[in-house]
Amino acid sequence: MTTTTDAPPHLARPARSARSARNQQTNDYFDLVERANAAGLMGRRVGWYARRTVVLTASLALAVVLLLTLGNTWWQLAVAALFGVVLTQFAFLAHDGGHQQVFATSKHNEWFSRIIGNLVVGLSIGWWNRKHNRHHGNPNVIGKDGDIATGALVFVPGEEVGRSGFLGWVTRRQGWLFFPMLALFGPVLHYNSVQTLVTMPQVKHRVAESVLLGIRLIGFPALVLLTLGPALGAAFLVVQLAVFGVYMGATFAPNHKGMPLLPKDTSIDFLRRQVLTSRNIRGGRFVAWAMGGLNYQVEHHVFPRMPSVNLRHVRPIVQDFCAERDIPYTETGLFESYGIIVDYLNRVGLGYANPMDCPIAAQYR
């Protein structure tokens, strides 16, 4: 793991006024943006996204053909796993559209992600964008980032207190149970999407999303069950959902879980807040493909509208910039990150961990 723990320049000079410190922090970020612009990395990559969409569409078509032609055989469970992988890759594509990375106009990006997210993946983009935008604004900020809100798992130390019975048993072992529990992540995502469209006010294009989502969540299971019958069809859907949930969760979890948590009232500028709480994953192009470019999480949080294909190119620029200003920058291997997550969750579940023990986070109290 690569990390720098020295205090940032504005904390090392207490004589500087708060206003001048804020100005310097703002200038730091725009300086980094200028470097990325000078390298030509902020422009759209419509052609690359078009090729990616064509390849994924062909992969989905292949999976459908196999489903319809392979026959009533348990080899269909391998096809179900293929669906889980392809649908997760489509989710990455919808994520990029939601971040305005694909087209030059917001309208085109929104409809691109809305169609792919609802009709193909089965996730409401209205729900996802609302949740994900809050996360990007306040990553790992206690009380503001919904991704660390207590639910089946406890991410914030102290919130495990009072859990008893079966839930308490799960919490005390939540690190070891984390990956098995991800098998249930797919149905949870579908449920949250439906719940948002039914109950939440002011969902943009609610009718269109509802129609698209309904076609996906009713039509696909119906196709599977009619093709394979109730027993094999049900097994197919279980495998597809499990692979989808584990793949999604195993991709998003390494990005922030086990990184410093920040108090709700923390005073910290945008650049440092994004870098401090994010973790990159090493591994080259295969890992970048497998994680949809989200292995460059630091760069993604600093430049959320940058096309994901450009993140690997901006990485050395961000690394050099952080080194110049003593800003913490963290990068690990994939399996190392999983070990960190399991250990962190177990410590939280047992009441051992305290996010304020982290020397980096303590600088921003």
Phi, psi and omega per residue, in radians:
M1 nan 2.319 3.084
T2 -1.807 2.144 3.127
T3 -2.676 2.551 3.095
T4 -2.027 2.289 -3.042
T5 -2.024 0.115 3.100
D6 -1.193 2.661 3.141
A7 -1.178 2.421 3.076
P8 -1.032 2.764 -3.065
P9 -0.946 -0.687 -3.063
H10 -1.211 -0.372 3.088
L11 -1.534 -0.349 -3.128
A12 -1.449 -0.107 -3.111
R13 -2.186 1.367 -3.050
P14 -1.112 -0.294 -3.112
A15 -1.315 -0.335 -3.133
R16 -1.213 2.445 3.125
S17 -1.215 2.707 -3.134
A18 -1.057 -0.647 -3.113
R19 -1.175 -0.760 -3.139
S20 -1.181 -0.573 3.087
A21 -1.124 -0.754 3.114
R22 -1.109 -0.702 3.114
N23 -1.081 -0.720 3.141
Q24 -1.134 -0.687 3.126
Q25 -1.124 -0.721 3.091
T26 -1.102 -0.762 3.116
N27 -1.086 -0.636 3.095
D28 -1.009 -0.821 -3.075
Y29 -1.152 -0.776 -3.126
F30 -1.189 -0.500 3.035
D31 -1.105 -0.751 3.119
L32 -1.159 -0.711 3.099
V33 -1.056 -0.722 3.127
E34 -1.082 -0.663 3.124
R35 -1.144 -0.719 3.113
A36 -1.151 -0.708 3.097
N37 -1.108 -0.737 -3.129
A38 -1.102 -0.507 3.114
A39 -1.464 -0.035 3.105
G40 1.254 0.553 -3.018
L41 -1.797 -0.018 -3.106
M42 -1.673 -0.130 -3.110
G43 -1.288 2.821 3.133
R44 -1.233 2.705 3.081
R45 -2.233 1.059 -3.033
V46 -1.049 -0.709 -3.139
G47 -1.077 -0.744 3.125
W48 -1.113 -0.740 3.113
Y49 -1.183 -0.590 3.098
A50 -1.117 -0.779 3.119
R51 -1.116 -0.728 3.123
R52 -1.080 -0.727 3.135
T53 -1.134 -0.728 3.132
V54 -1.103 -0.781 -3.135
V55 -1.096 -0.773 3.139
L56 -1.175 -0.660 3.106
T57 -1.116 -0.716 3.102
A58 -1.129 -0.669 3.118
S59 -1.145 -0.706 3.111
L60 -1.167 -0.696 3.110
A61 -1.087 -0.708 3.100
L62 -1.077 -0.760 3.130
A63 -1.073 -0.708 3.124
V64 -1.144 -0.754 3.124
V65 -1.064 -0.756 3.122
L66 -1.099 -0.721 3.109
L67 -1.026 -0.747 -3.035
L68 -1.427 -0.375 -3.008
T69 -2.013 -0.318 -3.060
L70 -1.215 -0.457 3.100
G71 1.609 -3.087 -3.076
N72 -1.449 1.394 -3.109
T73 -2.381 2.644 -3.139
W74 -1.243 -0.152 2.993
W75 -1.105 -0.270 3.077
Q76 -1.091 -0.372 3.111
L77 -1.184 -0.510 3.030
A78 -1.181 -0.636 3.069
V79 -1.140 -0.671 3.092
A80 -1.057 -0.723 3.092
A81 -1.112 -0.680 3.086
L82 -1.060 -0.770 3.074
F83 -1.009 -0.743 -3.140
G84 -1.038 -0.719 -3.131
V85 -1.224 -0.825 -3.090
V86 -1.124 -0.728 3.141
L87 -1.151 -0.588 3.071
T88 -1.180 -0.700 3.085
Q89 -1.098 -0.641 3.050
F90 -1.147 -0.598 3.097
A91 -1.099 -0.675 3.068
F92 -1.079 -0.698 -3.136
L93 -1.137 -0.766 3.099
A94 -1.121 -0.644 3.080
H95 -1.019 -0.776 3.133
D96 -1.128 -0.698 3.082
G97 -1.110 -0.688 3.101
G98 -1.097 -0.451 3.099
H99 -1.583 0.178 3.100
Q100 1.130 0.546 -3.062
Q101 -1.562 -0.323 -2.937
V102 -1.574 -0.996 -3.074
F103 -1.892 2.971 -3.114
A104 -1.396 -0.368 -3.087
T105 -1.926 2.555 3.128
S106 -1.094 -0.688 -3.104
K107 -1.038 -0.820 -3.120
H108 -1.149 -0.722 3.101
N109 -1.091 -0.740 -3.114
E110 -1.097 -0.793 -3.117
W111 -1.253 -0.588 3.064
F112 -1.035 -0.879 -3.132
S113 -1.263 -0.545 -3.137
R114 -1.172 -0.771 -3.131
I115 -1.199 -0.829 -3.119
I116 -1.168 -0.802 -3.086
G117 -1.100 -0.865 -3.081
N118 -1.372 -0.900 -2.994
L119 -1.337 -0.624 -3.075
V120 -1.682 -0.925 -3.038
V121 -1.450 -0.605 -3.088
G122 1.591 0.487 3.114
L123 -2.117 2.323 3.077
S124 -1.244 2.110 3.119
I125 -1.237 -0.508 3.052
G126 -1.063 -0.746 3.081
W127 -1.195 -0.816 -3.064
W128 -1.093 -0.824 -3.100
N129 -1.099 -0.718 3.138
R130 -1.067 -0.808 -3.130
K131 -1.196 -0.800 -3.022
H132 -1.256 -0.605 3.099
N133 -1.142 -0.654 3.071
R134 -1.113 -0.684 3.110
H135 -1.089 -0.805 -3.109
H136 -1.140 -0.572 3.122
G137 -1.234 -0.556 -3.063
N138 -2.486 1.109 -3.107
P139 -1.120 2.240 3.101
N140 1.058 0.402 3.060
V141 -1.609 2.076 -3.068
I142 -1.064 2.243 3.120
G143 1.526 -0.128 -3.134
K144 -2.128 -0.566 -3.125
D145 -1.623 1.917 -3.120
G146 -1.133 -0.330 -3.129
D147 -1.228 -0.269 3.088
I148 -1.985 0.236 3.093
A149 -1.199 2.518 -3.113
T150 -1.226 2.294 3.071
G151 -2.549 -2.114 3.042
A152 -1.127 -0.549 3.103
L153 -1.963 2.700 3.099
V154 -1.994 2.078 -3.132
F155 -1.793 -0.384 -3.082
V156 -1.795 2.053 3.122
P157 -0.969 2.423 -3.124
G158 1.788 -0.472 -3.116
E159 -1.454 -0.049 3.057
E160 -1.420 -0.234 -3.087
V161 -1.125 2.374 3.086
G162 1.587 -0.117 3.100
R163 -1.359 2.241 -3.101
S164 -2.393 3.131 -3.141
G165 1.109 -2.568 -3.096
F166 -1.097 -0.702 3.141
L167 -1.102 -0.697 3.085
G168 -1.120 -0.701 3.094
W169 -1.050 -0.773 3.117
V170 -1.107 -0.777 -3.094
T171 -1.063 -0.699 -3.122
R172 -1.207 -0.282 -3.132
R173 -2.135 0.330 -2.946
Q174 -1.117 -0.478 3.087
G175 -1.122 -0.834 3.132
W176 -1.196 -0.520 -3.097
L177 -1.528 -0.116 -2.995
F178 -0.986 -0.938 -3.069
F179 -1.216 -0.725 3.027
P180 -1.023 -0.646 -3.130
M181 -1.196 -0.399 3.113
L182 -1.117 -0.351 3.097
A183 -1.084 -0.358 3.117
L184 -1.664 0.000 -3.041
F185 -1.164 -0.633 -3.127
G186 -1.052 -0.958 3.103
P187 -1.019 -0.609 3.117
V188 -1.113 -0.747 3.120
L189 -1.101 -0.742 3.110
H190 -1.115 -0.743 -3.137
Y191 -1.095 -0.791 3.133
N192 -1.070 -0.615 3.118
S193 -1.138 -0.831 3.135
V194 -1.124 -0.782 -3.133
Q195 -1.029 -0.721 3.135
T196 -1.090 -0.802 -3.110
L197 -1.178 -0.506 -3.110
V198 -1.458 -0.664 -2.942
T199 -1.963 -0.478 -3.024
M200 -1.449 2.361 3.104
P201 -1.346 2.786 2.993
Q202 1.013 0.770 2.994
V203 -1.519 2.144 -3.074
K204 -1.177 2.275 3.139
H205 0.974 0.843 -3.098
R206 -1.027 -0.752 -3.095
V207 -1.120 -0.819 -3.136
A208 -1.069 -0.779 3.124
E209 -1.095 -0.732 -3.108
S210 -1.098 -0.735 3.134
V211 -1.127 -0.854 -3.113
L212 -1.091 -0.779 -3.126
L213 -1.161 -0.682 3.113
G214 -1.085 -0.757 3.104
I215 -1.012 -0.760 -3.096
R216 -1.230 -0.853 -3.015
L217 -1.347 -0.359 3.076
I218 -1.764 -0.767 -3.045
G219 -1.171 -0.775 -3.087
F220 -1.152 -0.878 3.072
P221 -1.023 -0.659 3.122
A222 -1.091 -0.745 3.119
L223 -1.063 -0.771 -3.127
V224 -1.112 -0.829 -3.087
L225 -1.180 -0.671 3.113
L226 -1.203 -0.547 -3.114
T227 -1.400 -0.716 -2.983
L228 -1.879 -0.204 -3.082
G229 1.551 2.966 -3.011
P230 -1.159 -0.756 -3.054
A231 -1.236 -1.026 -3.139
L232 -1.150 -0.631 3.119
G233 -1.100 -0.749 3.109
A234 -1.122 -0.721 3.102
A235 -1.101 -0.694 3.103
F236 -1.012 -0.846 -3.100
L237 -1.159 -0.632 3.096
V238 -1.101 -0.805 -3.140
V239 -1.130 -0.780 -3.130
Q240 -1.052 -0.788 -3.136
L241 -1.177 -0.665 -3.139
A242 -1.150 -0.808 3.128
V243 -1.101 -0.767 3.114
F244 -1.036 -0.815 -3.101
G245 -1.160 -0.797 -3.134
V246 -1.141 -0.754 -3.135
Y247 -1.103 -0.820 3.121
M248 -1.058 -0.886 -3.090
G249 -1.135 -0.706 -3.130
A250 -1.216 -0.315 3.086
T251 -1.503 -0.750 -3.062
F252 -1.451 -0.548 -3.059
A253 -1.059 -0.742 -3.082
P254 -1.110 -0.295 -3.009
N255 -1.201 -0.564 -3.053
H256 -2.455 -0.397 -3.063
K257 -1.155 2.258 -3.098
G258 1.514 -0.003 3.021
M259 -1.527 2.902 -3.087
P260 -0.969 2.423 2.995
L261 -1.677 2.489 -3.109
L262 -1.992 2.397 3.083
P263 -1.071 2.713 -3.081
K264 -1.036 -0.605 -3.080
D265 -1.691 0.342 -3.132
T266 -1.100 2.366 3.075
S267 -1.753 1.786 -3.083
I268 -2.647 2.431 -3.060
D269 -1.303 2.892 -3.041
F270 -0.983 -0.866 -3.046
L271 -1.063 -0.884 -3.095
R272 -1.199 -0.599 3.104
R273 -1.095 -0.705 -3.116
Q274 -1.245 -0.760 -3.075
V275 -1.275 -0.733 -3.080
L276 -1.050 -0.620 -3.002
T277 -1.748 0.058 -3.069
S278 -1.974 2.666 -3.127
R279 -2.279 2.248 3.023
N280 -1.499 2.724 3.097
I281 -2.082 2.151 3.102
R282 -1.310 2.865 3.039
G283 2.539 -0.051 3.066
G284 1.379 -2.804 -2.980
R285 -1.218 -0.578 3.138
F286 -1.136 -0.784 3.110
V287 -1.117 -0.673 3.109
A288 -1.080 -0.709 3.089
W289 -1.175 -0.816 -3.069
A290 -1.098 -0.561 -3.106
M291 -1.770 0.180 3.106
G292 1.085 0.475 -3.112
G293 1.460 -0.075 -3.099
L294 -1.349 -0.063 3.013
N295 -1.179 -0.382 3.031
Y296 -1.622 1.046 -2.997
Q297 -1.228 -0.614 3.102
V298 -1.040 -0.888 -3.118
E299 -1.141 -0.663 3.113
H300 -1.086 -0.683 -3.133
H301 -1.306 -0.547 3.099
V302 -1.308 -0.663 -3.135
F303 -2.179 1.263 -3.036
P304 -1.119 -0.326 3.132
R305 -1.736 0.027 3.114
M306 -1.305 2.312 3.087
P307 -0.915 2.364 -3.039
S308 -1.038 -0.489 3.131
V309 -1.167 -0.363 -3.129
N310 -1.576 -0.154 -3.036
L311 -1.106 -0.630 -3.139
R312 -1.181 -0.456 3.135
H313 -1.375 -0.551 -3.134
V314 -1.475 -0.238 -3.108
R315 -0.939 -0.897 -3.140
P316 -1.099 -0.514 3.094
I317 -1.157 -0.777 3.132
V318 -1.180 -0.711 3.120
Q319 -1.047 -0.831 3.137
D320 -1.095 -0.724 -3.130
F321 -1.103 -0.770 3.137
C322 -1.136 -0.674 3.117
A323 -1.117 -0.681 -3.141
E324 -1.089 -0.611 -3.051
R325 -1.895 0.241 3.105
D326 0.948 0.731 3.091
I327 -1.659 2.258 -3.125
P328 -0.997 2.341 3.110
Y329 -2.369 2.100 -3.018
T330 -2.014 2.362 3.115
E331 -2.573 2.328 -3.140
T332 -2.407 3.034 2.964
G333 -1.366 2.845 -3.071
L334 -1.102 -0.881 -3.089
F335 -1.247 -0.510 3.025
E336 -1.103 -0.703 3.129
S337 -1.136 -0.670 3.099
Y338 -1.100 -0.694 3.091
G339 -1.094 -0.692 3.105
I340 -1.099 -0.750 -3.119
I341 -1.120 -0.832 -3.128
V342 -1.056 -0.810 -3.137
D343 -1.101 -0.755 -3.125
Y344 -1.109 -0.810 -3.122
L345 -1.114 -0.678 3.101
N346 -1.124 -0.720 3.133
R347 -1.126 -0.735 3.100
V348 -1.117 -0.791 -3.102
G349 -1.092 -0.498 3.135
L350 -1.656 0.013 3.083
G351 1.406 0.319 -3.096
Y352 -1.572 -0.654 -2.975
A353 -1.413 2.595 3.049
N354 -2.406 1.984 -3.070
P355 -1.042 -0.443 -3.128
M356 -1.374 -0.092 3.035
D357 -1.291 -0.313 -3.105
C358 -1.181 2.159 -3.097
P359 -1.136 -0.478 3.126
I360 -1.234 -0.883 -3.121
A361 -1.086 -0.564 -3.107
A362 -1.097 -0.427 3.124
Q363 -1.156 -0.386 -3.015
Y364 -1.859 0.305 3.121
R365 -1.175 nan nan
